[in-house]
Amino acid sequence: MTAPRQLMQRATDQGLLPPDAQWPRDDTRPWPVLLLTALGAWLAVLPLLGAVGLAFGDALLRDGPVLYVFGLGLLAFGVLILRQRGLALFVEQLCLPALVLGLCCLGWALFRDAPAANAALGMCAASVLLAALTPLHWLRTLLGVMLGAFLTVAAMAWSKAGLSLWDFLGSGRFRWTWWLYAHIGLAVWLVLLYLLPRLADARAGSLLTSLADGWCVQLLLTLVLLSGATFMLGGMVPGSEIGRELGQTDGRFDLFGSTRNLVSALYALAAAALLGYRWPALRQAPLLGLGVALLLTVLCGFVPNLGAACLGAAALAVTRRWRLAALGCAAALWIVGSFYYLLAWSLADKALLLVSIGAALGVLARLALRAKSPGDAAASAPAAGAGGKTGSWRASHWRAWPRWWWRTSPSSRRKTSFATAGPCSCGWRRSTRAR
């Protein structure tokens, strides 16, 4: 039995793969062919939908079970294509349009006929079922993004019964609820991330890992949306007015604003504690680490949503999800840039705060560079001893050479260069003359 078959058999015995799993074949098709084929699939699906809409008219959207039939049929067709092997390339590319259009039809029908909370729960169940039937990790992650979004919608609509989806999405009263559920969802996601390696079923763990990654992406995007526009990008982001209105104040004590700042500072402390606990190298210089943690906490205390983004990025980094950690860092940078549009502070005060924190970080970085660990010193000591006096003389000579060159006259330089010519130069001359 070859090595790939042994690996497949072991994974099947442990429950990681289904019994009918096969070793992946080498796909030698170039990406421009795949891209053009996918574009052709989309161009073939859209006119078909237009023809269906013209055939059924407005009754397709107003009432009746037609949307349910179309939605469930397209989802079944997409899943069937994903689980089949050996199909034509054009047919393979039809799976993604079929899944997207099926979810749109099903979601429209659910939010049309049911309350917002029940419809959102139905979409959550559909996303989990599709993720369980889908063998692709990236598609499971996208379904996890959808799951996180509809979980938030279901939780918000459950507290405000009787309202449709469009009512509470456009109402300013629910914007603080978005912030609350984003931070609660991040805490639940951290607990799920802690429990994932301890699951006994490997297939369930793989499914939950993909969904958790997508949920994390949704939480980071929600934090970015709540922060509003970032520096030099004002008005270019949809929904940037939400973050701008959340940052307005009329000079009075704002309990919601103070709570957001306090929660952001607490999340920053949790991020620093998590990094220090999981990465022992950060504990080698505890004073420098505490200084950076203190500066981060101070900045997060003035910039809402930054602490949650830092905690999410830290959790992704310690679990080696580097791509998602890079997304978390990008979200944190976006939120820092949104501090420019915070109307509660003047530009001079915001600039003074950022410059002070930046200068303090520069001082800490300089101290970290000057602090040399004992292990590095012990490793460099044998190398210095092996060089002997010659190595130390050469090092001191080349360090002092620029000062000596500019302080001596040209004649002294020529005399000194001939006088200090060593055996290497003489041997080179002898060998040259012998030739």
Long-range contacts (C-beta under 8 A, 24 or more apart in sequence): 14-202, 15-201, 15-202, 15-203, 16-202, 16-203, 16-206, 22-85, 29-89, 33-89, 34-89, 34-93, 37-89, 37-90, 37-93, 38-93, 38-96, 40-90, 40-93, 41-90, 41-93, 41-94, 41-96, 41-97, 42-97, 44-94, 45-94, 45-97, 45-98, 45-101, 49-101, 61-108, 61-112, 67-105, 67-106, 67-108, 67-109, 67-112, 68-105, 68-106, 68-109, 70-102, 70-105, 71-102, 71-103, 71-104, 71-105, 71-106, 71-107, 71-109, 72-102, 72-106, 73-102, 74-98, 74-99, 74-101, 74-102, 74-105, 75-99, 75-102, 75-103, 75-106, 75-126, 75-130, 77-102, 78-102, 79-130, 79-133, 79-134, 82-133, 82-134, 82-135, 82-136, 82-139, 83-133, 83-135, 99-130, 99-139, 103-146, 111-164, 111-165, 115-157, 115-161, 115-162, 116-153, 116-154, 116-157, 116-163, 116-164, 116-165, 116-168, 117-154, 117-157, 117-158, 117-161, 119-165, 120-150, 120-151, 120-153, 120-154, 120-157, 120-165, 121-150, 121-154, 123-150, 124-150, 124-151, 124-154, 128-211, 131-207, 131-210, 131-211, 132-207, 137-210, 140-207, 140-210, 140-211, 140-214, 141-210, 141-211, 141-213, 141-214, 141-217, 142-214, 143-210, 143-211, 143-214, 144-210, 144-211, 144-212, 144-213, 144-214, 144-215, 144-217, 144-218, 145-214, 145-215, 145-217, 145-218, 145-221, 146-214, 147-211, 147-214, 147-215, 147-218, 148-185, 148-214, 148-215, 148-217, 148-218, 148-219, 149-218, 151-185, 151-215, 152-178, 152-181, 152-182, 152-185, 152-218, 152-222, 155-181, 156-181, 172-245, 175-226, 175-242, 175-245, 175-246, 176-246, 176-256, 178-222, 178-225, 178-226, 178-242, 179-226, 179-246, 179-260, 179-304, 179-305, 182-219, 182-222, 182-223, 182-226, 182-305, 182-308, 183-263, 183-267, 183-308, 185-215, 185-219, 186-219, 186-267, 186-308, 186-311, 186-312, 189-215, 189-216, 189-219, 189-312, 190-311, 190-315, 193-315, 193-319, 213-321, 213-324, 216-312, 216-316, 216-324, 216-328, 217-324, 217-327, 219-308, 219-312, 220-309, 220-312, 220-327, 220-328, 220-331, 221-331, 223-305, 223-308, 223-309, 223-312, 223-331, 223-335, 224-331, 224-334, 224-335, 226-305, 227-304, 227-305, 227-334, 227-335, 227-338, 228-338, 228-341, 229-338, 229-341, 230-333, 230-334, 230-335, 230-337, 230-338, 230-340, 231-337, 231-338, 231-340, 231-341, 232-337, 233-337, 234-341, 243-338, 243-341, 244-341, 244-343, 246-304, 247-304, 247-341, 247-342, 247-343, 247-344, 248-343, 248-344, 249-343, 249-344, 257-304, 257-344, 260-304, 260-305, 261-301, 261-302, 261-304, 262-301, 263-307, 263-308, 264-300, 264-301, 264-303, 264-304, 264-305, 264-306, 264-307, 264-308, 265-297, 265-298, 265-300, 265-301, 265-307, 266-307, 267-300, 267-307, 267-308, 267-310, 267-311, 268-293, 268-296, 268-297, 268-299, 268-300, 268-301, 268-306, 268-307, 268-310, 268-311, 269-293, 269-297, 270-307, 270-311, 271-296, 271-307, 271-310, 271-311, 271-313, 271-314, 271-315, 272-296, 272-297, 272-314, 274-311, 274-314, 274-315, 274-318, 275-314, 275-317, 275-318, 278-318, 279-318, 284-373, 285-368, 285-371, 288-364, 288-367, 288-368, 288-371, 291-360, 291-364, 292-361, 292-364, 295-357, 295-360, 295-361, 295-364, 298-357, 299-336, 299-353, 299-357, 302-339, 302-345, 302-353, 303-335, 303-336, 303-338, 303-339, 303-342, 305-335, 306-332, 306-335, 306-336, 309-335
